[in-house]
Amino acid sequence: MTAALDLTDPSFVADPYPTFGRLRTASPLLWHEPTGQYLAFSYAFSNAVLRDRRLGRLWRDKEPVERFEPFNNLHRNQMMETEPPDHTRLRSLVAKAFARGHVERLRPRVQVLADELLDAVQGDTFDLIEDFAEPLPVAVIAELLGVPEADRHLLRPWSQSIVKMYEYGRTPVTEEAAIASSEAFADYMRRLAAERRAHPRDDLVSHLALAEERGQTLTPDELVASAILLLNAGHEASVNAFGNGVVTLLRHPHELHRVRRDEGIVPGALEEMLRYDSPLQLFERTAQVDVELGDVTVRAGQRIAALLGSANRDEVMFPDADRFDVERTPNHHIGFGAGVHHCLGAPLARMELQISLPTLLRRFPHLQLAAEPVRRPTFVLRGYESVRLAT
């Protein structure tokens, strides 16, 4: 069977979940001709796609290669686009740096940053994305890596340009912006890494520059690609997860009341936010050999994508899946992926959310939507451009 689905249709992007439900009922795995790949709609198949080692992240350079070289160089050298043994080496070196306690040492700083941002809110309304959800994780990941405060304004524009390449239906203008941002971002990170090699500090770039695992080190290109991946993934997921989650919470007053009444349920509520409106909707893999999934054979070289948002609304796995329940138990969502490519930054994102949500709700006990939120016109990375709130 084939899926009659336009991933760029604005009405679909605005709310893909009813369409997911219909197609998931028709078949949990469908061929999608416009993107030339299979789409896994069910939780079982999406989870299998993410975990099956025969389905890999096999990077293919964008063409023409000469034009896209700055973008290609970042991706062919990062862990998200590689498989073992390269993925194992890259991830272990980065994970080793993470394991030095960087995430937990930032917890008090995250609270300070959250308070400072909300202290700056003036008047009866503010924009959740522009004033809080965006600057907080950018500042956190920048501090984690050791990007000087004076340079942090550069990061978000570079990141936004690069991640638009992951969407379908991109334009030449989008591509040129991504290429330029890739080159500028890489140049900046090379200079910062060189500075940290010469004068190490207690930050992640310094530790990546000096990292070694069983006699192996990161090459200069791998260090740059790893740092940029952490910067992009480290705040894109947090911005979108928080924006999506707060809008969902405000549209469910009963659930909002439950969270306000008992901050002890905040960790579970955050997991439900990630399940209910996932910030990452699609993750592609490529068959390295012929792989049978149900009654479908994915041939070697064919692509297949796990639809995380659809999987997280699968009634087989989540009873009453379209109901938002801040105390849903169990809640084995795959909002951060699964398998060897499970998001390395998930603990950081969770820590930020565990601080930012209660802080926002405590500071503004009468918080409500002041206008209809404005969605980003993108499907793969799902989030809001603007969420105007009244205090």
N, C-alpha and C positions, 0 to 999 in steps of 0.2 A: 504494500500500500504506500501511497505517497501523501505527504502533508501539503495541503493547499494553504500556505501560510506566508504572509509578507512580514518579515521581521522588522521592516522599516515603516510599516503603516502606523501613522500617528495614533489611531484609535486603538490598535493593538498594543503599542508601546505604553499608552496611558493606563491600560489595565489588561495585561495578558492572561490573567488567571482564568476567566471564563472560557477562553479559547483553549487554554491548556487542558481544562477539565473535559471539554468535548473531544479533543484529539486523544487524550489519555484513555478515554472510554472506548474510542474507536480502535486504537491499537497503542500499546506502550512503546512501540518502536516503529518509526516511519521514515521513509526516504524523502529528503527535501531537495528538490531539483534546483531551486534558485541558488543554494549555497553548496550544492554538490556533496551532500553528506547525509548520514542518518541522524535523526534526532531521537534521543531517549527521553520519553515523557514521564515514565513511572519512576518511583523511588528505587525499586529493585534494579531496573536496568541502568538508571543513572549511577547508582552506587557501584554496580558492576563495572561500568565504563571507567569510573574513577579508580577502581582498585585492581582491575585486570592488567597484569604486567605485560600482556601481549598487545595492549593498546597503549601507545606511548605518546609523549610530547615530542614530536619530530619536527624541528624547526626547518622551514623552507624560506630561503631568502626571498624578500619581495623583489620583483623585477620591474624595470631593468636594474640589475644589481648595482651598477655604477651610481645611479641616481639615489637609490635607497641605502647606500652603504652606511651612513651614520646610524640609521634606524636598525638595519640588519646587524651591525656590529654589537649593539647593545643587547640584542635578543639571542644571537647565537652563542653568547658568552654568559648567559644567566641561567640559574638553576630551573626556573619555571619552564624553559624551553628545551631541557635536556633530560636524558634518561640515564640510569646507572650504566657504567660506573662514573661518568662525569657528574651526573646529578648528585650521587652520593658524596663525592669529593667536595663539590661546591657547597652543598647543604651542610655537611659536617663542619666545614671551616666557618661558615656563617653562624651555625648553631652554637659552635664553641664560643664565639664572641658573644652571642646572646646569653649563653649560660653563665657569663661572668657576673650576672646579677643586674644587668643594665635595666631591664624592664621594671623590676621591683624597686630599684633605687629611685626611679622616676615618679613613683606613686605620690609622694608629698608634693613634688614639683607640679604634677598634673593638677592637683587640687588648687595650688596657688594660681596656676594659669587659668583654670576654670573660673575661679573667683574674680580674678582681675578682668577677664573678658566680660563677665556679667556686671561687675562694678561700672564698666564703661557704658552700659546700656542706659540711654536717656530717653525720656518721653514715655508715652503709653504703648508704643509698639516698637518692635525690632525685627530684624531678619535672622531667623535661626541659623541659616546656612552661612551667610556673609559675616555675621557678628559672633558666632559661637562654634557651630559644627565644623566649619572649615578652618579657621585659624588655630583652634585647639590642637587637632592632630598634626597639623603642619608644624607647629611649634614643638610638639612632643617628639616627632620623628626626627626633626632637625637637631634637637638637643641630644637625642640618642646617638645620632651619627656624628655630631660635632660640627654642624654647619653654623658659622657665626651668625648672630642675630641680624646683623646688617645685610646679610645676603638672603635671608629667608623669604623675602618677597619674590624672589626669582623662581622659587620651587614650584608653586601651584600652577602658574601659567605654563611652565615647561611640561609638567606632568599632564595637565589637561590636554595639551596638544598631542602628546605621545599616545595617551590611552584612547584617543579618538580613532586611532588606527585599528583598534580591536573591534570596531563596530562594522556592520554591513552597510553598503551603500555610501561609502565615503567618497569625497570629491577630490579633484586635484588640489584645491585650496587646502583641504584638510591634510592631504599628503605632504604638501610643501611645508606646512606649519610643523608637522611631526618631524620631518627631516631636519629642519632648522633647529627645533628644540632639542632633538637628539644630539646634534653636534654641539650646541651651546652647553647643554647639561653635561655631556661627556668631558668637554674641555674644562669646565669648572671643576668637576669631580677629580680629574687627573691632577689639577693644580693643588686641590685640597689634600689628596692622597700623598702627593710628593712632600707637601709641607708637614703632614703628620708622620711620614717616615723619618724625616729629619728631626722633628720635634714632637714625639708622641705625647698624647694626652690620654685621659681616661674616657675615651669615647669609642664608638664602634668603628669609625673609619680608621683610627689608629690601630685598633685590634685586628681589623681585617688586613691592614697593610703589613702587620707583623705576624699574622696567623700562619700556623703550620700544623699539619696533621699527617703523621707518619711520613715525614720527609717531603710532603707536598705543600706547595703554597699557591696562592692565587696569582695568576698572571696579571699584569697591569690592566688589560682589557676586562678580565674577569672581575677584578676588584671594582672597577668603574661600573660594570654592568650590575654587579651585586648590590652596590650602594644605591644605584638608581632604582633598581627593582624594589628595594626596601623602602625608599622614599615614596615611590609611586603607589605601591600596594599598601604601604603602611598608613597612608592617609586617605587614599581613595575609598577603601573599604570602610574606614571609620566614619568619614563624612556621610557616605550614602546610608550606611547602617543606622546612624543616629538620626539623620533626617527622615528616612523612611519610618523608623520606629516611633519617633515622636509624633509624626502626623497620624500614624495608626493609633497610637495611644490616645491622642486628643479626639479622634473620631469614635472612640469607644469609652464614653464617660464612666461606665461602670468599672471597666478594667483600670482606668486611670485612678479612680477612687480607691481601688484595692491596693495599688502601688503606693499611693499617698498614705494610706492607712498603715502600711507595714513595709518599711524599707527592706525587711528581711527577704522579701520575695523579688527584689530587684534583679539578682542574678538570673533567676528563672524567667522573669519578664523579658530580659534582654535576649535570652535564647529564643523566646517566642517571637520577638521583633525580627530577629534574623531569619526565622523560619517563615513567618507570615508574608514578608515582603523583602525577599533576598536582594542584597546589594549587587551580587554577581549572579547573573541569570544563566550563563552558558559557558561551558568549558570544553574545548575541543581535544580530541585524541585521534591518533592515526593507527590503524591496524598494522602491526609488524609482520603478522602471519594471518592466514584465514582464521576468523574467530566466529563461533556460533553463539548467538544470543537468541534464546527462544527458537523460533522457526526461521530466523534470519541469519544468513552468513555474511559477515562483513569481510570483504576480500582484502588481502594484503595491499596496503597502499591507500585504501579508502578511509575517509574520515568519518568520525562519529562524535556527536556532541551530547554531553549530559546537560539537560535543562534543569538546573538546580532549583529554580523557582517553581517549576512544575512538580518536580520530585517532592519538594517540601509542602506541597498541597495535595499529595496523594492520599486519598481516603483509606487505602489499604494499610498505610503506615501510620497515618494520623487520623484517628476517628474524628468526624465533624471537622475536617481539615480547613474549611473556609471560615471557621469560627476562631476569633482571636481570643486566646485564653492565657493570661499571664501566669497561671499556675499549672499549665499543661505538663503532665508527667505520665510517661516518659516523653522526652522530646529529642530524638536522635536526628536532628536536622543535619543537612550537609551544606549549610550556608558557607562554611569555610572550606569546602571540598572534602576529600577523603583520600586515603592511600598515601603514596610517597610524596604526592604534591599537595598534601594538606597544608593549608596556609601556615607558614612558619611564624607569621606575625599575629596569629590569633590571640595568644595571651596578652599581647600589647593592646590590641583592639578591645578585648574584653575589659582589661583594666581601665582603659580610658572611658568606656561606656559605663562601667560600674561607678565611676566618679562623676561623670558629666550629667547623667540622668538625674540622680538624686539631688545634685547641686542645683540644677535647673528647676526642679519641682519645688525644692525648699525655698528658693529665692523668689519664686513667682507662684504663690498658692492659688491664684485665679487665672492661670495661663489658659489661653484659648486661641484658636485660629482667627486672625484678623482679616484674612482674604483667602481665596482659593489658592492653594500651593501651586507653584509652576514647576512642572516636570522638566527634567532634561530630556531632549529629544533622542535619547539613546536607549537601546535595548539591553546590550550585554552588560554594561555597567548602569544599573538602575538607581536613579536618585533624583533629587530636586535641585533646580537652579535657585529657587527662592521659596521660603516659607515664612510669611509674615505673621508674627504672633502679637497678640494683645496681652498686656500684663495685668 
